[in-house]
């Protein structure tokens, strides 16, 4: 992936892509805690992260940068290459930016991988703490230019996990997420393909203008999910959606699903998903025919959409069903 890819929101990365790695047990592992990182969410762990990266990047053998469980406060991180061999960047914990958005707000990036060839990034959560920044922008105050959460510049052979825009609606007063694009990517053996997930509780947030385009799924567990009713513990979720959700294009998806439900659009009964546009979707189940699940989801469908068991809830263009 040679172009710059950015995700301006909290991202959860989960993957079981391992085919670049011969044996994770055999490779040298550089644990950030060994170099002074603390997973308390308060201690600045920027330098320990950069030290671990430098050692892994200089290794003649395949190497791993390992972030164990915990919450790690980090400022701007630049992971520069070229590296001598394949790098695995494994996050079992959570990375958080400083609450003061001025600390990273004028840099243009928070976490940047630059000139790296052959890297696998998977697991964990990154949270850029952008609520304060977006509140400043909304009020028209004096704000920095902003920073991308994670970027890849001049990189090749990059493997990421399935991608989730998640933890939305976790707080009652949220600024929302908008203008996110994921394009020209291949997902291989991931638990999820692309997922948008929100807690089933009231909040002032919203999700708008999200675009998934030109994506290939290879044996993916759940290729496409919108879940507005997330409540894994069954507690603290009154089943009243927190936000207004307006979605943009979901188009040109193809590939295979490990589960029969390849498309799941599970939206709130009080705040429906609207404006969804499905176009040129072709997802097949490896053991039979695929199906879709749609609840309180509305929009338009055009061209080939497979599976499309939700056609009664979508307006179909004249070209629907044609290649």
C-alpha positions in Angstrom: 0.0 0.0 0.0 2.0 3.0 -1.2 -0.5 5.8 -0.6 -1.3 7.6 2.6 -4.1 5.9 4.6 -5.6 7.7 7.6 -8.4 7.0 10.0 -9.5 10.2 11.9 -11.2 8.5 14.8 -10.9 5.7 17.3 -9.9 2.5 15.6 -10.0 -1.1 16.8 -7.7 -3.4 14.9 -8.3 -7.1 15.0 -6.7 -9.7 12.8 -5.6 -13.3 12.3 -3.5 -12.6 9.2 -0.3 -14.5 9.7 0.9 -15.7 6.4 3.8 -13.3 6.2 5.2 -14.7 9.5 7.0 -18.0 9.6 6.8 -18.4 13.4 5.9 -15.7 16.0 7.6 -17.7 18.7 10.9 -17.8 16.8 11.2 -14.1 16.0 12.8 -11.6 18.3 10.2 -9.6 20.3 10.8 -6.1 21.5 8.4 -5.4 24.4 7.8 -1.7 24.9 7.6 -2.2 28.7 11.2 -3.5 28.7 12.3 0.0 27.6 10.2 2.0 30.1 6.7 2.0 28.8 4.0 1.9 31.5 0.4 0.8 30.7 -1.2 3.2 33.3 -2.6 5.7 30.8 -0.6 8.5 32.5 3.1 7.9 31.9 4.5 9.3 28.6 5.6 6.1 26.8 6.7 7.8 23.5 10.4 7.2 23.8 10.1 3.5 24.9 7.9 2.9 21.8 10.5 4.5 19.5 13.3 2.5 21.1 11.5 -0.8 20.6 10.8 0.2 17.0 14.4 1.1 16.3 15.7 -2.2 17.6 13.1 -4.2 15.7 13.7 -2.3 12.5 17.4 -2.9 12.7 17.0 -6.7 13.3 18.4 -9.0 10.6 15.6 -11.5 11.4 11.9 -11.0 11.3 11.0 -9.0 14.5 8.0 -8.0 16.6 7.2 -4.8 18.4 4.9 -5.9 21.2 2.6 -3.7 23.2 1.1 -5.7 26.1 -2.2 -5.2 27.8 -2.6 -1.8 29.4 -3.3 1.8 28.3 -0.2 3.7 26.9 0.0 7.4 26.6 2.0 8.5 23.6 2.7 11.7 21.8 3.6 11.8 18.1 5.2 8.6 16.9 7.1 8.2 13.7 8.1 4.7 12.8 10.6 5.1 10.0 12.1 2.6 7.6 13.5 1.1 5.6 13.8 -1.9 8.0 16.0 -4.9 7.4 13.3 -7.6 7.6 9.6 -8.1 8.1 8.1 -6.3 11.1 5.1 -7.4 13.2 3.5 -4.6 15.2 1.3 -6.4 17.7 -1.0 -4.3 20.0 -2.6 -6.2 22.9 -3.2 -2.9 24.7 -4.6 0.5 24.0 -2.8 3.6 22.7 -4.1 7.0 23.7 -3.1 10.5 22.7 -2.7 13.3 25.3 -6.0 15.0 26.3 -4.5 18.4 25.3 -5.1 18.3 21.6 -2.5 21.1 21.0 0.2 18.5 21.9 -0.3 16.7 18.5 -2.8 19.0 16.8 -0.4 20.8 14.4 1.7 17.9 13.3 -0.7 16.5 10.7 -0.3 13.0 12.2 -0.3 11.1 15.5 1.1 7.7 14.5 3.0 7.6 11.3 4.7 4.6 9.5 7.0 6.0 6.9 9.1 4.2 4.2 8.5 0.8 5.7 8.3 -2.3 3.5 6.7 -5.5 4.7 4.8 -4.8 8.0 1.9 -6.4 9.7 -0.2 -4.4 12.2 -2.8 -6.1 14.3 -4.7 -6.2 17.5 -5.7 -3.6 20.1 -7.2 -0.1 20.1 -5.9 3.4 19.2 -7.7 6.5 20.6 -6.7 9.9 19.4 -8.9 11.7 22.0 -10.3 14.0 19.4 -13.5 15.1 21.2 -11.9 18.3 22.6 -10.5 19.2 19.2 -13.8 18.7 17.4 -15.6 20.7 20.1 -13.1 23.6 19.4 -13.8 23.4 15.7 -17.6 23.3 16.2 -17.4 26.4 18.4 -15.3 28.3 15.8 -12.4 28.7 18.3 -8.7 29.0 17.8 -7.8 25.4 17.0 -4.8 23.5 15.5 -5.0 22.1 12.0 -5.7 18.6 13.3 -3.9 15.3 13.1 -4.6 11.9 11.4 -4.8 9.0 13.9 -2.7 6.6 11.9 -1.0 7.1 8.6 1.1 5.0 6.2 3.3 7.1 3.9 5.6 5.6 1.2 5.0 2.1 2.5 4.7 -1.2 0.6 3.3 -4.6 1.6 1.3 -3.4 4.5 -1.1 -5.8 6.2 -3.8 -4.5 8.6 -6.4 -6.2 10.4 -10.2 -6.0 9.9 -11.3 -2.4 10.6 -13.8 -1.2 13.2 -15.0 2.3 13.8 -16.0 1.5 17.3 -16.7 2.5 20.9 -19.2 5.1 19.6 -21.9 6.2 22.0 -19.7 5.3 25.0 -20.4 8.8 26.5 -23.5 10.9 26.5 -21.8 14.0 25.1 -19.9 13.1 22.0 -18.9 15.0 18.8 -19.5 12.2 16.4 -17.5 10.9 13.4 -17.7 11.9 9.8 -15.9 11.8 6.4 -14.1 8.5 6.8 -13.0 6.6 3.6 -11.5 3.1 3.3 -10.6 2.1 -0.2 -8.5 -0.2 -2.4 -7.8 -2.8 0.4 -7.7 -6.6 0.7 -8.9 -8.3 3.9 -7.6 -11.8 4.4 -8.9 -14.2 7.1 -9.9 -11.4 9.4 -12.6 -11.7 12.1 -14.4 -8.7 10.6 -14.0 -6.8 7.3 -15.4 -3.3 7.9 -17.6 -2.6 10.9 -19.2 0.4 12.4 -20.2 -0.2 16.0 -22.1 1.9 18.5 -23.4 1.3 22.1 -27.1 0.9 22.4 -27.4 4.0 24.7 -28.3 7.7 24.3 -25.6 10.1 23.2 -25.3 13.3 21.2 -22.9 11.8 18.7 -23.4 10.9 15.0 -21.8 9.0 12.1 -22.0 10.6 8.6 -20.3 10.2 5.2 -18.5 6.9 5.7 -17.3 5.3 2.4 -16.2 1.8 1.9 -15.1 1.3 -1.7 -13.1 -1.2 -3.8 -12.6 -3.8 -1.0 -11.8 -7.5 -1.5 -12.7 -10.0 1.2 -10.9 -13.3 1.4 -12.4 -15.8 3.8 -13.5 -13.0 6.2 -15.7 -13.8 9.2 -18.1 -10.9 8.9 -17.4 -8.8 5.7 -19.8 -5.9 6.4 -21.4 -4.9 9.7 -23.3 -1.9 10.9 -24.2 -2.5 14.6 -26.1 0.2 16.5 -27.2 -2.2 19.2 -23.8 -3.2 20.7 -24.1 -4.3 24.3 -21.9 -7.3 25.0 -22.6 -7.5 28.7 -26.4 -6.8 28.4 -26.1 -4.1 31.1 -26.4 -0.3 30.8 -28.0 -0.4 27.4 -31.6 0.9 27.3 -31.8 0.1 23.6 -32.2 3.7 22.7 -29.7 4.7 20.0 -27.5 7.6 20.8 -27.2 9.3 17.5 -28.2 10.3 14.0 -26.6 7.9 11.5 -26.4 8.8 7.8 -24.2 6.6 5.7 -22.7 7.1 2.3 -21.4 4.7 -0.3 -20.7 1.0 0.3 -19.7 -0.2 -3.1 -17.5 -2.5 -5.1 -17.1 -5.2 -2.4 -16.3 -8.7 -3.6 -14.9 -11.9 -2.2 -15.8 -14.8 0.3 -17.3 -14.9 3.7 -16.7 -17.6 6.4 -20.2 -17.1 7.7 -23.5 -17.3 5.9 -24.6 -13.7 6.9 -22.2 -11.7 4.8 -24.0 -8.3 5.3 -25.4 -7.3 8.7 -27.1 -3.9 9.1 -28.5 -3.9 12.7 -29.9 -0.4 13.4 -31.8 1.2 16.2 -35.6 1.2 16.3 -35.6 4.9 17.5 -32.9 6.3 15.1 -32.8 4.3 11.9 -29.8 4.1 9.6 -30.6 6.2 6.6 -28.9 7.1 3.3 -27.1 3.7 2.9 -26.1 3.1 -0.7 -25.1 -0.4 -1.8 -23.6 -0.8 -5.2 -21.7 -3.7 -6.9 -21.6 -6.0 -3.8 -20.7 -9.7 -4.5 -20.0 -11.7 -1.4 -20.2 -15.5 -1.5 -20.3 -18.0 1.4 -17.7 -20.7 1.2 -20.1 -23.5 2.2 -23.3 -22.4 0.4 -25.3 -19.3 -0.4 -25.0 -16.1 1.5 -27.7 -14.1 3.2 -28.0 -10.6 4.7 -29.7 -9.3 7.9 -31.3 -5.8 7.8 -33.1 -4.1 10.7 -34.2 -0.5 10.5 -31.8 0.2 7.7 -32.8 2.2 4.7 -31.2 3.4 1.5 -30.7 2.6 -2.2 -29.3 -0.5 -4.0 -27.9 -0.5 -7.6 -26.1 -2.9 -9.9 -25.4 -6.3 -8.5 -25.9 -6.7 -4.8 -25.2 -10.2 -3.4 -26.5 -11.0 -0.9 -29.6 -8.8 -1.0 -32.4 -10.3 1.2 -33.2 -6.7 2.4 -34.4 -5.4 -0.9 -37.8 -4.5 0.5 -36.1 -1.9 2.7 -34.0 -0.4 -0.1 -35.1 1.5 -3.1 -33.6 -0.2 -6.2 -32.3 1.7 -9.1 -33.3 0.7 -12.7 -29.9 -0.9 -13.1 -30.4 -3.1 -10.0 -29.5 -6.7 -10.7 -27.4 -5.9 -13.8 -23.6 -6.1 -14.1 
